[in-house]
Protein backbone atom coordinates (compact mmCIF):
# COMPACT_ATOMS: atom_id res chain seq x y z
CA UNK A 1 0.00 0.00 0.00
CA UNK A 2 1.32 3.47 -0.83
CA UNK A 3 1.69 5.66 2.23
CA UNK A 4 1.33 9.45 2.24
CA UNK A 5 1.97 12.27 4.67
CA UNK A 6 -0.04 15.44 4.20
CA UNK A 7 1.97 18.55 5.14
CA UNK A 8 -0.57 21.30 5.80
CA UNK A 9 2.06 24.06 5.87
CA UNK A 10 2.97 23.36 2.24
CA UNK A 11 -0.64 22.70 1.16
CA UNK A 12 0.33 19.59 -0.76
CA UNK A 13 0.73 15.85 -0.41
CA UNK A 14 4.24 14.52 -0.02
CA UNK A 15 4.46 10.90 -1.13
CA UNK A 16 6.36 8.83 1.38
CA UNK A 17 4.25 6.44 3.09
CA UNK A 18 1.15 7.47 5.04
CA UNK A 19 -2.10 9.34 5.10
CA UNK A 20 -2.44 11.69 8.06
CA UNK A 21 -5.48 11.35 10.28
CA UNK A 22 -6.44 7.81 9.26
CA UNK A 23 -6.37 5.99 12.58
CA UNK A 24 -6.71 2.23 12.34
CA UNK A 25 -4.94 1.94 8.99
CA UNK A 26 -2.14 -0.62 8.84
CA UNK A 27 1.11 0.18 7.02
CA UNK A 28 4.02 -1.89 5.76
CA UNK A 29 7.22 -1.86 7.84
CA UNK A 30 10.60 -0.47 6.86
CA UNK A 31 12.76 -2.73 4.76
CA UNK A 32 15.93 -2.19 6.78
CA UNK A 33 16.77 -1.01 10.30
CA UNK A 34 19.45 1.60 11.06
CA UNK A 35 20.13 1.08 14.75
CA UNK A 36 21.90 3.99 16.46
CA UNK A 37 23.57 3.38 19.81
CA UNK A 38 23.93 5.96 22.63
CA UNK A 39 26.75 8.40 21.84
CA UNK A 40 26.87 7.35 18.18
CA UNK A 41 26.64 9.48 15.02
CA UNK A 42 25.92 8.03 11.59
CA UNK A 43 24.94 8.95 8.06
CA UNK A 44 21.33 7.79 7.60
CA UNK A 45 20.76 5.22 4.88
CA UNK A 46 17.46 6.53 3.55
CA UNK A 47 15.65 3.26 4.23
CA UNK A 48 13.29 4.64 6.89
CA UNK A 49 9.74 3.48 7.42
CA UNK A 50 7.13 2.69 10.04
CA UNK A 51 4.09 0.50 10.47
CA UNK A 52 1.02 -0.06 12.57
CA UNK A 53 -1.97 1.93 13.74
CA UNK A 54 -1.93 5.71 14.03
CA UNK A 55 -2.41 6.53 17.73
CA UNK A 56 -1.40 10.20 17.87
CA UNK A 57 -1.02 13.11 15.47
CA UNK A 58 -0.17 16.78 15.99
CA UNK A 59 0.55 19.90 13.96
CA UNK A 60 2.59 22.49 15.89
CA UNK A 61 3.85 25.88 14.67
CA UNK A 62 7.17 27.18 15.98
CA UNK A 63 9.11 30.47 16.11
CA UNK A 64 12.88 30.51 16.62
CA UNK A 65 14.51 33.65 18.05
CA UNK A 66 18.13 34.76 18.34
CA UNK A 67 19.89 36.04 21.46
CA UNK A 68 18.52 39.54 20.79
CA UNK A 69 14.98 38.12 20.70
CA UNK A 70 14.65 38.74 16.97
CA UNK A 71 12.71 36.19 14.93
CA UNK A 72 15.21 33.96 13.09
CA UNK A 73 12.82 31.45 11.54
CA UNK A 74 9.25 30.17 11.67
CA UNK A 75 7.72 26.88 10.58
CA UNK A 76 5.42 23.94 11.30
CA UNK A 77 6.16 20.50 12.76
CA UNK A 78 4.02 17.48 11.86
CA UNK A 79 4.27 14.63 14.40
CA UNK A 80 2.73 11.15 14.41
CA UNK A 81 2.96 8.02 16.56
CA UNK A 82 2.21 4.54 15.22
CA UNK A 83 1.75 1.38 17.29
CA UNK A 84 3.09 -1.75 15.62
CA UNK A 85 1.40 -5.13 15.87
CA UNK A 86 3.74 -6.17 18.71
CA UNK A 87 2.90 -3.07 20.75
CA UNK A 88 6.09 -1.08 20.08
CA UNK A 89 5.95 2.52 18.85
CA UNK A 90 7.25 4.34 15.77
CA UNK A 91 7.68 8.14 15.96
CA UNK A 92 7.36 10.12 12.72
CA UNK A 93 8.29 13.80 12.23
CA UNK A 94 8.43 16.26 9.36
CA UNK A 95 8.92 20.01 9.52
CA UNK A 96 8.89 22.95 7.14
CA UNK A 97 10.60 26.35 7.19
CA UNK A 98 7.94 28.95 6.30
CA UNK A 99 8.23 30.65 2.92
CA UNK A 100 9.62 33.92 4.29
CA UNK A 101 12.80 35.33 2.68
CA UNK A 102 13.86 36.70 6.07
CA UNK A 103 13.90 33.23 7.64
CA UNK A 104 17.19 31.50 8.38
CA UNK A 105 17.69 28.00 7.03
CA UNK A 106 17.17 25.47 9.85
CA UNK A 107 20.16 23.18 10.38
CA UNK A 108 19.24 20.94 13.30
CA UNK A 109 16.16 19.16 14.64
CA UNK A 110 16.34 17.18 17.89
CA UNK A 111 13.82 15.32 20.01
CA UNK A 112 13.90 13.62 23.43
CA UNK A 113 13.53 11.46 25.54
CA UNK A 114 14.77 8.18 24.00
CA UNK A 115 16.77 7.03 27.02
CA UNK A 116 17.71 3.34 27.23
CA UNK A 117 15.67 2.35 24.17
CA UNK A 118 16.58 0.35 21.08
CA UNK A 119 16.29 3.03 18.40
CA UNK A 120 16.27 3.00 14.60
CA UNK A 121 16.58 6.56 13.21
CA UNK A 122 16.35 7.27 9.48
CA UNK A 123 14.32 9.11 6.82
CA UNK A 124 12.09 8.35 3.83
CA UNK A 125 13.68 9.59 0.57
CA UNK A 126 11.59 11.74 -1.76
CA UNK A 127 9.07 12.75 0.91
CA UNK A 128 10.41 16.31 1.16
CA UNK A 129 13.21 18.46 -0.19
CA UNK A 130 15.78 18.48 2.64
CA UNK A 131 17.71 15.29 3.46
CA UNK A 132 19.32 14.80 6.89
CA UNK A 133 23.09 14.50 6.49
CA UNK A 134 23.77 13.07 9.93
CA UNK A 135 21.86 11.46 12.80
CA UNK A 136 23.27 11.73 16.32
CA UNK A 137 22.32 10.18 19.64
CA UNK A 138 23.57 12.36 22.46
CA UNK A 139 24.59 11.05 25.89
CA UNK A 140 26.82 7.99 25.60
CA UNK A 141 25.19 6.40 28.64
CA UNK A 142 21.46 6.73 27.97
CA UNK A 143 21.17 8.13 24.43
CA UNK A 144 18.28 10.38 25.37
CA UNK A 145 18.41 12.94 22.52
CA UNK A 146 18.06 12.00 18.84
CA UNK A 147 19.26 14.76 16.48
CA UNK A 148 19.00 15.19 12.71
CA UNK A 149 21.56 17.51 11.09
CA UNK A 150 20.85 19.26 7.76
CA UNK A 151 22.90 21.36 5.37
CA UNK A 152 19.99 23.77 5.76
CA UNK A 153 16.21 23.53 5.45
CA UNK A 154 15.62 26.63 3.35
CA UNK A 155 12.56 28.90 3.57
CA UNK A 156 9.64 27.43 1.65
CA UNK A 157 10.88 23.84 1.89
CA UNK A 158 10.29 20.82 4.10
CA UNK A 159 12.38 17.93 5.34
CA UNK A 160 12.02 14.37 4.22
CA UNK A 161 9.91 12.38 6.69
CA UNK A 162 12.06 11.50 9.70
CA UNK A 163 11.39 8.12 11.32
CA UNK A 164 12.41 6.84 14.75
CA UNK A 165 11.40 3.23 15.42
CA UNK A 166 11.73 2.09 19.03
CA UNK A 167 10.97 -0.68 21.48
CA UNK A 168 8.96 1.78 23.62
CA UNK A 169 5.38 0.76 24.38
CA UNK A 170 4.02 4.08 25.68
CA UNK A 171 4.40 7.74 24.74
CA UNK A 172 4.02 11.14 26.35
CA UNK A 173 4.51 14.82 25.52
CA UNK A 174 8.19 15.74 25.45
CA UNK A 175 10.09 18.34 23.47
CA UNK A 176 11.45 18.93 19.98
CA UNK A 177 13.99 21.64 19.24
CA UNK A 178 15.12 23.55 16.14
CA UNK A 179 18.43 25.36 15.81
CA UNK A 180 20.30 27.70 13.51
CA UNK A 181 20.63 31.48 13.92
CA UNK A 182 17.93 31.08 16.57
CA UNK A 183 16.54 28.19 18.57
CA UNK A 184 13.22 27.06 20.00
CA UNK A 185 11.74 24.04 21.80
CA UNK A 186 8.12 22.98 21.38
CA UNK A 187 5.95 20.08 22.63
CA UNK A 188 6.14 16.84 20.64
CA UNK A 189 5.23 13.18 21.22
CA UNK A 190 8.14 11.10 22.57
CA UNK A 191 8.53 7.72 24.30
CA UNK A 192 7.42 7.40 27.91
CA UNK A 193 10.52 5.88 29.46
CA UNK A 194 9.85 3.79 32.61
CA UNK A 195 11.26 5.23 35.82
CA UNK A 196 14.27 3.30 37.23
CA UNK A 197 12.18 2.23 40.24
CA UNK A 198 9.52 0.86 37.91
CA UNK A 199 12.11 -1.07 35.93
CA UNK A 200 13.55 -2.48 39.16
CA UNK A 201 10.14 -3.60 40.42
CA UNK A 202 9.41 -5.23 37.07
CA UNK A 203 12.73 -7.09 37.13
CA UNK A 204 12.05 -8.19 40.72
CA UNK A 205 8.58 -9.42 39.78
CA UNK A 206 9.92 -11.38 36.83
CA UNK A 207 12.63 -12.86 39.05
CA UNK A 208 10.05 -13.93 41.60
CA UNK A 209 7.92 -15.44 38.87
CA UNK A 210 10.91 -17.48 37.70
CA UNK A 211 11.57 -18.76 41.21
CA UNK A 212 7.95 -19.82 41.66
CA UNK A 213 8.04 -21.68 38.35
CA UNK A 214 11.27 -23.47 39.32
CA UNK A 215 9.79 -24.55 42.64
CA UNK A 216 6.70 -25.78 40.90
N, C-alpha and C positions, 0 to 999 in steps of 0.2 A: 504494500500500500504506500502511495506517495504521502509524505508528511509535509505540512506547511506551517510556517509561523507567520502570523499577520502582525506587522509592525505598524501600529497606528500613527506613530510620529512621522512616518514616511508615506503614509496613505497608500500603501501597496502591499502585495503579497510577496514574501521572499521565500522561494522554494528551498526547502531544506529538510523537511521532515514532517511537521505537525500542523494541526489546525487549532488555533487558540480557542479556548472556551468550550471545547467539546469533551466534557468529562465523561468517563466511561469508555472512551475509544481506546483500543489496544494498538500499540505500535511495535514495529520490528526493532530488535536490539541492534546495537553497534556491532560492526563486523570484527573490530579489533580493539582491545583494551590498551590504554597508555597509562600504566600505573606510575604515579609519582610519589616518591617516599619523602618523609619529613626532611627538610633541609636541602632538597634536590631542586635543580633547575633543568629543564629540557626543552628542546624544540618540538612543538606538537606535531603529530603526524598527519592531522587532517582526516582522521578516521572516526571522528566523534559520532555519537548517537545516543539514543535513550529509548526506553520502552515502558509500557505499562499504562496505568490509568491516571489521567490528570486529576490531581487532588488539590492543587492551589495555583492561582494565577494572579499576577499583579502588574499594574502599569504605574510607574512612579517617576515624576519629573524631578530633575535635579538642577542646582545652580552652584557652580564652583567659583569661589572668590579668592583673590590673591591676598597677600599680607596687608595690603592697603584697603582691603574690603571692596575692591573693584571687581565687577563680574568678569571672570576669565572665560567661562564657557557655560552653556546650558544644554540640556538634552533630556532624553527619556530612557528609562530602563524597563525592559520587559522581563519578567521573572516567571518561571513555572516550576512546579514540582510534580514528578511522576512516580507512582508506586509500581514497582515491578511485581510480577507474579509471586515471587518469593518473599515479598514484603519490604525489600530494600528500596531506597529512594534515589532518583536521578534529579539533579538540579540543573535547570536550563536558563541561560541568561543571554540577552542581546540588548545592546544600547546604541543610541544614535546621538550624534552631535548636531544640535539644531542648525538649520541653514541660515546662519548669521555670519556675515564676513568678519565681524569683530571677535568671533569666538576663537579661542585657541584650539589647536588640535589636541585631543585627549590621548595620552600615551600609556596610561596604566589603569587597569580595573582590578580590584581585589575584593574578596569576600571571605567572611569568617563566620562561624567557627567550625573547622573540619578536624579538630583535635582527635588523634588516636583512631582515625578511620582509614580503611582501605579506600583509596581515592584514584579515580581514572579521570584526568582532566584533558580535554581536547576541544576541537571545534568541527563544525560541519562546513566543508568547502562550498563556495557558491551561494551561501545563504545571506551574504552581505557583501560589503566592499572592502572591509578592513580585516586583514588576517593577523591573528596574534603571532608574534615572532618568537616569543618565549613564554613558558609557563613556570612559575616558581611556587615552592611550598615553604613558606617561612617557618622558622622555629624547628631546629634539627631534632628536638625531643618530641614535640607533639604534632608539628605540622599544621598549626591551626589556621593559617592564612593562605589561601590560594590566590595567586596573582597572575594576570595575563598582561604581557607587555606588547605594545604596538609601536610601529614606526610613527604612527599618528593617525587618529581617527579624525579626519578633516570635517569641517562644517558641512552639513548637508549629506553626510554619509552615515552608514551604520556598520557595526561589526558583523562578522560571521557569527552564527549561533554558537555560543560557548556552552559546553556540556561538562558537568562534573557528576560522574556516577560513583556512588558510595555504597558502603554496607550499613549505613544508618537506616533506622526503621521509624524514626520520628523526626519532625521538623519544628522549627520555631522562627520567630522574627529575630534576625540578627542585623548585620550591617554590611553594606557594599560601599566601596569608596572609589573615587575617580581622581586622577592626579595629572597635572601638567603645570601650566603657569599658575593655576589655582588648585584647590582640592575641596572635596566635600564627601561626607558620609551620609547615606540614606538607609532607611529600613529595607531589608530584603529577606526572603526565606532562606534559611540555612539549616543544617542538621541540628537536632537537639541531642547533644552529647550527654550521656549518663554521667551523673556526679560520681566521683571516686568512691564515695560511701555506698552508692547504689551498686556499682560494679563489684565492690567487695562483698556485699550482702548476697548478690547473685552468685558469685563464685562459691561462697560459703554454702548456699542452698544447694547448688549443684554437687558440691563435695559431699554434703550430707546425704543427698539422694543416692550418690554412688555407694556410700557406706551401707545404707539400708539395703540396696540391691545385693551387695556382696554378702551381707548377713543372711539375706533371704536364700 
